[in-house]
Amino acid sequence: MEETTGHGQSVMDRRSLLAATGSLAGIASFAGCLGDEATSVTVLAAGSLAQTFEEYVGPAFRDETGIDVYGEYYGTNAVMRMVEERTKHPDVIVSADATLLRDRLYGEFTDWDVEFASNSLGIGYNEETAFGRRLDDGEPWYEVARQTDDGDLAIGDPDLDPLGYRAVQAFELAEREHDLDGFQEEMLSRVYREPEEPQMMAGVESGSRAAAFVYRNMAVDHGLPFFEFPDAYNFAEPDLADHYATAEFTTEEESYTATGRPILYNATVNDDADAPDAGLDLVAFLTENPDLLDAAGLTVTDSLPRSMGTVPGAIDV
């Protein structure tokens, strides 16, 4: 059964995609199909996936295929801009916001992608701080957050990555959900905006910051507790897509308006990739290893993977 998106193109469900891209046994035969010259593949990915690729996907893909994965990780908005401006030339592009990739790259750099995982928004925190202790005691997170010192809580830079603008949207939705007059504005005047998404949890881990508004897998990466937001603003429930869409954020530099939407990671291969075959195989590897992604703290539901556009036949290894 197919679903459709606002782009008017079909999105295949997990069963359809697996039929199109081959069985797990086929995936296991990567090494014999890549060609002798393919020794590495480059990836430009969302910062929240840095450890996912460095500690899970990259080593497993190398063990399976003999192909090294070289990754660079930034906020997804920055990733899109680097590709558009051609300051980076990756084989594989991975976004933390499926719609953002389609809006920015379709037509010039790709015309297809595969959604392979989802996530949940909440608070990664240091349980040894006053904020963490109060959260563990069951106090409402928003009341505790209102009483923290300026800069004690961090969000991603909303002009650079979806994690940042999802935090801003979560503040808006929480304000409505809990009847917190002025909450979003208050939080935005109080939080520190971290420009380097992969560094979001470093300050929390050291105790220099009490907490950060992050995806679940980022807390898992650092072995820190994670307080998951309610469904009304964790951006994890597809059935609440219309509700999430009532919150918006417009970036300053590019004037890109992002509506709230469920978190979906997607990947594509750059039309100008230096190693297109290895890139296609890496994307297929992501679709065929949900247990690996689960171990990294991501979520792979029964509806994933799904594809948008016409996935190249070469992905069917």
N, C-alpha and C positions, 0 to 999 in steps of 0.2 A: 504494500500500500504506500502511496506517495503523499507527502505533504507539500504545501507550497508556501513560499515566503512572499514578502512585499516586493521582491524583485521579479516575481512572476515566473521563476524557474523552479523545477522540481527538486525536492529534497528527498533522497532515498532513505528509508529506514535501515536499521542494522542488517536485517536479513537480506534485503535487496542489495545493499552495498557489498556484503560479504560474497554474495553470488557474483557480483561484478568484478571484485578485486581478487578473488581466489580464496581457497581454503587456507587454514593454518599450515597444512602440509606444504602448500605451494609457497607460503611465506618462508618456510624453513629452507627452501632451495635457493634463497637469494644469492649465495656466493657463486653459484654456477651460472647466474644470469646477468651479473652486473658488467661483465667485461673485464679484461685484464688491466685496463688502464685506470679503473676507478679505485683509488686508494683512500679518498676522503670526500666528505660532503660538508658544506658550510651551512650554518643555520643562523638566522637572525630572528630572535624570539622574544616574547614578552618576558619582562624581568621576573615575574612570579614563577617562571618555569626554569630558572637558572639551575637550581639543584636537581630538578626533575631530569633535565637533560644531562647534567654533568655527572650525577651519581647513579641514575637509573637507566635512562634511555640510551645515552651514548655508550656506556660500557656494554650493555646488553646487545646493542646493534653491532658493535665491533666484534663481540664474541660470536655472533651469529653469522656475520658477513665478512669480517676482516676489514671493514670500512671504518675509518676514524671519523668521528663527528666533531667538528670545530664550531663552537657556538659563541655568539655574542648576544647580550641580553640587556634590553632597555625597556622603558615604558612603551606600550604598544603605539601610542600616538607618535613617539619619536621613531619607532621602527618604521612606521608607514612613511614618515617624512624622509628618512634616510634612503628608503627604496625609491621614492618618487624623485628625490634630488640626485639619486645615483651616487651618493657618498658611500654607500655600502652596496655590495654586489653578492648577496647570498644565493645559494642554491634553493634553500627551503626557507619560507617565511611563515612564522607562527604567531597568531594573534590571540589575545585574551578577550577579544570582542569580535565575534564572527562578522557582525554587520559592518564594523569599522573597516575590516580588511576588504570587504566587497565594495563598500562605498569609495574607498581610496585607491584600490589597485586594479579592480576589474576594468578591462578594456585596453589597458596599456601594458600591464605586467603579468596578468593571468586572466583566465575566464572560468576558473573552477576552484573549489576548495573542499576539504573534508573536515567536518566537525568530529572531534575525537574524544572530548572530555568536558566535564562541567566542574563547578566548584561552588563554594558558599562563602558569603561575606560575614565577617564578625570581628572579634577583637582577640588578637594575640597578646598575651600579657605576661608580666613577670609577677609571679605569685608572692614574691618576697617584698614587693612594694606595698604602700598603703592602698593604692588603687586595687592591686591584685587581691589583697586580703579582704577588702570590702566586697569585691566582686564574688569571691569565694564564699563570703558570708551571706550571699543572696540579695544584697542591695541592688536596686534597679541600676543598670549600667549607666543610664542617662543621667540619673541623679548624682552618681559618683563622678561621672565625666564633668558635670557642671562645677564640681568642687575641686578639680585638679588645678595645678599651677599651669600658667601659659607654657606651651611647649612640652608639657609632660606626656602628651598624647600625639601620635604622628599619623598623618595620612599621606598617600602618594600625591604627587603633584598632579592635580586634575587637568592641567594643560598638557601633561606629558603621557599620562596613561589612564586606562579605564579603571584601574584600582582606585585612583584618586577621584575620578568623577563619580564612581559608584559610591564612595564614602560620602561625598557631598549629597548625592541623591538619597542615600540612606538616612542622612540627617533630616532631609525634607520629609521623607515618608514616616520616620519615627516621630517627627514633630506632630504630624497629623494623627498617627496611630495612638499616641499617648497624650494628646492634647497639651503639647509643650510649647506654649507661645514663645516665639523668637528663638527656638532651640537651634535651628540650622545656622542662623547668623551668629549666635553666641559661640557655637562650636568652631565655626570658620575663623573667628577672631582669636581663638584659643589654641588651635592645633598647630603643630609644626608640619610644613609641607616638605616631604623628603623627595628631592629630585632624582635620586638613584634608587629605583624600585628594588633591586636586589639587596640593598642595604637596609630595607625597612625594619627588619627584625634585629639587626645587629645591636642597636642602642637598647632595645628591650632586653635582649639577652644579657647585656652587660649591666643593666640596671640604671643606665643613664636616662632612660625613658621608661615610663611605667607600662605603656601599651601602644599598640598600633592597630589601625583598622585595616585588616588584611584578609586574604583568602585563607581558607582552612589549611591548604597544603603548606603555606609559608610558616605557620606555627608548627606544623608537623616537622618541617625541615629542621627547625631549631630545637625540637623537643620541648616546646613551651605549651602551656595550656591555651585552649582556644574556646572563647565564648561565642557560640554561633547565634547570630541575630534571629529573631522570629521570621517565619516565612514571609511576612508582610514587607520585609526589607532586607532579606538575605540574598535576593536575586538568584535563588536556587530552584524555584518552583516554576516550571513552564506554564502551569495552569494559571499563574498569577501575572502572566506577561502584560495583560492590559492594565493591571494595577501598577506594575512597575513603570509602565510607559507614561504614567501621569507625572513623573519627575523627569526633569531635563537639566542638562548642563551644557553651556556653550563655551568652548575654549576661547581664550583671548587672542592668541596669535593667529590661529587659522580659522576662527569663527565657525568651527564644526560643532553642530548641535547634536549631542548624544542623548537619546531618550533612554530611560531606564529599560533594561531588558535582561532576561535570564543570562547568566554567565555561560558562555560557550567558547571553548578553545577550538580554533580551526587552523589548518595548515594547507599550504599550496606550494607549488614549485614555480620559481621565477621563470618566465618565458625565455630569459636570457641566461639561464643557469649554466655554469661551467661543467657541472656534473649532473645533468638532468636525470639520467637513469638511476644514479645513486639517490638523488633527491626523491624520485617517485617511490623507490623502495623504502626509504625512511618514512615517508608518509604512510605507506601501506603497513609498515612495522608498527606505527602508532595505532592503527586501527585494529591490529591483530593481537595486541598485548594489553588488554584491559587490566589484568592482574598486576602488571608492572606499574601501570598508572595509579591503580588503587593503593599500592604500597607506597607510592610517592605522595599520597594524600589527596589525589584528585578523585573525582567521581565519574564513573562510566555507567550510565543507565542503560536499560534495555533498548532505548530508542537510538543509542549511539553505537557505531559511527553513522553519520549521514553525509551525503555529498550534495554540493550545489554545482550546477553547471554540468558539463560533460567531462568526467574524469578521463584522462588519457588512457588509451588501451594498454600502454606500457606498464601501468600500475598492476595489471593482472599478470603477476609473475608466475 
